[in-house]
């Protein structure tokens, strides 16, 4: 009844008073109920009163709270009492939103940097985060079905790996491509006004648009096009920014979609039967492909370079004139898809022949496969001979036993009929032998030769002197021998199978050869050189590329050191599992990170590498508080078995790689855990140490920093976060980012 009550737009104010009077926890909305609630306010082509009746709904606010702590689905459900006791009043927040009286400025916390360089970081408190998530949910319901198919990022089940799968499977014969790079620019007031105009085309709610403007004015929500913070889980990025980017660039997506449809209409695809002429004609219709992940845009064509240049001019002009966005024209250049690699979404793309993606077996691999088949046949023959020997011994024992019992019986009958059981066993064995001989062409050929070759009854002068009954019996016997044992038909079938296999191999070779000459597909690779540079910059390896200890982590517990390395390794494997050169990434994880962790543990305990490996083993096993051994770092066998398996949006490794959490040695007063809606107070304080400050490097300097790797804002340097045991474990392992924490509750501890 509560769900039906929430779907009615006229009783939105009534359900708020009902919940406040009865003190009942409003149920979190499911997808169907959420869509019904939003669509119930759709009239005359627009959505009306969304802030008052939808965003301010207690059920929607509770749904936003559940989304913020979705990494802890096993926890107890949230109730109104827990909100009012530990966090804030959900009814008061609902009333403030319905009256549009929410003081956004008071919900923002300014975090100043430790040095006087740079600007302060404006962060929302937990109450404002709930409002931001509620707005994001409503905008997702409104716009998700209106986004084009090549819009990825900030959408459910539409992440980086889904975009890579589209590039691998759907893009055909790319010739030229280019990426659109924006100048590093924050959204100004004119961009916010333009965005509100775009939102106003579907939303007729001045209060909601005014709230979004205030969020931008307070700098708690910001959109930084051309930066490297989008979709990275860093605290300086708001979760609402992703869908706002998609909404702002939706007009650009529609323009690209019209270009694609117009190109397909002008260049239709023909069937082979429609192509005249007896010669083979390879028809390649002109197509335009596009992929956009938040503010990263990739345009692909299989036409001429002049056509691609005209398309690039049209794209740049639309972004500059219609959306008022500055494009970096020096970086937005056209590249050859065949001869040049292009960087997109942190990966390297190149158009190659299908044989590069799925290479043929080398001669060495073919010889190894044939050798394996021969060894397999030898093992089967040995097993067959052993089975026959065992069966012969067992049969002789059975015959001896039966003969002995019959001899002792002196004509008397036993209660049990052992002869029938022995007869059944021998009958089963005989049937198996006959089936084996019938299936073997060589054995049948040998038996047929012994039963039909060199018989004197085949001579005419002898047949005339013998009785007709004997001759007819002999002819009938020869017919049965030919019928059951003559292997001509079976041999012909084997020859036909061999010939058919050879023809299939020739057809496959011809088809693959033609595909290599006429078809190109996209190969996705991980930037190995950048990964090696990141590994060297952090300190996993020395100048020679050998693993070395990371002295910064020696103050951690043994289990925390292993978890920190495991979080970096697993997130790299999840992020690059869709790449063609995943094997090289596995080597970096399995060799550089593993042995750097072992050396760090050895340096902490002032032991040798051999002693550390003897204690922790090569798989880095460690005992937890209960004394049970746990393996957090992926084992070598697990790394070898990893492949293209995860198509969800992976979390990049930047947050875990550029930050170390050091537990304080002093005992501070107990605070509630900073994870969203975690009521545990058995916490410990962890100090944040940022990599750029430890290495004394500037993340904006591309020569010293790794290109494309984001960095956590400098304002969080040496801040202390109270965390419980569960969430510090998830933060180390990379399943939790700083966006999942209430950074406004961080404290300064001297």
Secondary structure, DSSP 8 states (H G I E B T S, - for coil): -HHHHHH-GGGHHHHHHHHHHHT-------HHHHHHHHHTTEETTEEE-HIIIIIT-HHHHHHHHHHHTGGGTTS----HHHHHHHS--HHHHHHHHHTT---TGGGEEEE--SSSSS--EEEE-HHHHHHHHHHHHHHHHHHGGGS-TTEESSSTT-SHHHHHHHHHHH--S--EEEEE-B-SEE--HHHHHHHHHHHHTTEE-HHHHHHHHHHHHTTSS--EETSS-TTS--TTS-THHHHHHHHHTHHHHHHHHHHHHHHHHHS----GGGS-SSS--------EEEEEETTEEEEEESS-HHHHHHHHHHHHHHHHHTS---B-TTT---EETTT--EEETTEEEEEE-HHHHS----HHHHHHHHHHHHHHHHHHHHHHHHHHHHHHHHHHHHHHHHHHHHHHHTT---SS-HHHHHHHHHHHHHHHHHHHHHH-HHHHHHHHHHHHTT-GGGSHHHHTTS-HHHHHHHHHHHHHHHHHH-THHHHHHHHHHHHHHHHHHHHHHHHHHHHHHH--EEEEEE-HHHHHHHHHHHTSB-TTS-B---GGGGGS-HHHHHHHHHHHHHHHHHHSTTSTTHHHHHHIIIIIIHHHHHHHHHHHTT--HHHHHHHHTTTTEEE-TTS-EEE-S--HHHHHH--S---S----SHHHHTEEEEE-SS-------SBTT------EEEEEEEHHHHHT--TT-TTTS-TT-----GGGTT-EEEE-HHHHHHHHTTS--GGGB-GGG-B---
